[in-house]
Amino acid sequence: MHGLLILNKPGGLTSHDCVSRIRRLYQTRKVGHAGTLDPLATGVLPIAVGDATKILQFLLAEDKSYLATFRLGVTTDTLDSDGEVVKRRPIPDDHAAILTEICPRFTGALKQMPPMYSALKKDGVPLYKLARKGIEVAREPRSVFIHKLALVTIEDDLVTIAVDCSKGTYIRTLADDIGEALGCGAHITALQRVRTGDFTLADSYTFEQLKDEDTRKGSLLSLNQALRNYPAVHLNEHAARQLGFGIPPEIGATDADSTALGQGDIVRLLVNEDLAAMARFAPGRAKEKRGDFELIRVLKGAGN
């Protein structure tokens, strides 16, 4: 079986735990996930099964949306409620008004310091393993982009926000940074990913649903459907044959409108409705007789 599963991840499991369960359910070792969720987190977790693992790099690039609740006045070592309390501070009496004022500062391009309790690696060792030993190492700030940050509710010391953000954004770090700006600290108590790309909770399946064999069979999206966010470019018969030899197509051998594509846009190259390759629009290459597209990943024969 090949395709993309949109899992509604339950709390209490790591993303790796979810991959292990899917391996057993779909009886294949070839499984990977797109975008780690902490054990505390729930919601949309795209999981590639079989040859869909070949497109994980494109799924990882998608923007994401979250609903996050954080508690003010308490900081933990993991920046969420699974960790140990390291500091308690008083919450300003007018914290609701201050939050309304400062939250807009956390939109747009930001630099985030990755938390020690994360899956990032130092010399091949995940940071969280070092953190569990009490070891802290230097990390480089990462560039992220917050498209939208909206206050949903403020109930005493609990604050819920809705966030639209780029890949690589740590919501735990975002909550911690907001808490520090408020002067009292904060940590995540609940986190739900509600969207990855244009896949939402409505597209997702729970493990309970996947116990049913018919549901499992119908749960997998084709490779083409999995990357539906990327523009589709259909190849004619000649271009399809050329692609089989690793030769990128010229735009005249496709149905693409060159005025609708921008330099560097990543597109799906389709033969009929099957995903044959992912490519970058690079019209300058035509002058070198190398086609108008730069091939990134050829998927012909991928079983989609």
C-alpha positions, 0 to 999 in steps of 0.5 A: 500500500502506498499513499499519504495518511492524515492521522489525528494524533492522540495525546500521550504518544510521540510521533515515532510511536504513531509511525510504529503503530501505522507500520503494524496496521499497514504491514510495512516498514516503509513509513515516515511522518511530516512534522514532529508533534510533541507527546502532549500535542494532538491533531493533524500528523501527515504520515507517508506510507510506502512510496509516499515517503519519497515526497516527505520533503515537500510535505515538511515544507507546508505551513501549519496552524495550531490552537495552543493553551498556555498557563501564565506564571509558571515556567517548566524545563520542557516549556510544557506541562510534561516538564518540571517546574523551574520558576514561578512568578506573579502574573500582572493584574492587567495581563489581559490588556498587556497580552492584547498589546504585545501579541502583535509583536510576535507576528511576521519574521521572528528568530526562535531559539530551539528548546533543548527538549526537541528532536533537533540533533547535536553531533547526531544525538537528539537534544532531548536525550542530552537535556534528560542528562542535564546537558545544555548545548549551544543552539543557533536561533532559527528563522520562522514566520508567524502569519497570524496570531490571534487571542482566542480566550483569556481565562485567569492564568490560561490563555488560548491562541490561534497560530498560523506559521511556517514550518519549523516553528516551536509553539512551546517557544512562542508561548515561552517568549510571550510569557517572558515579554509579559514578565511572568513566564508561561508553559504550554498545557494543550496543543492541537495542530489543526492544519498542515498545508490544506489538510485539516482535522476534517481530513484526518483519521483516528487510530480507532477508525483505522482498526477497520480494514475498509477504512484503512484501504480508503484512508490513503491519498495518492501521491498526486493528491498528497501534494495538491497544494503545488501547481499541476503541470501536465506533460504531453506524450513526448515530454513524458517519454523524455522524462523517463530518460531524466530529461526535463520538459520545455514549457511548450510540451506542457499545459502550463501558462508561463505567465502564471508561474514564477521563477523558482515555483515548485510544481507537480509534473503529471502524466495523465493524473499520475505524479511523475516528478516534482520540479522547479520552474527555471525558464532560464535553463531553456537557453542551455537546452536543459528544459524550462524545469529543474527536476527535484524528485522523479517519481515515475513508477512510484506506484501512485 
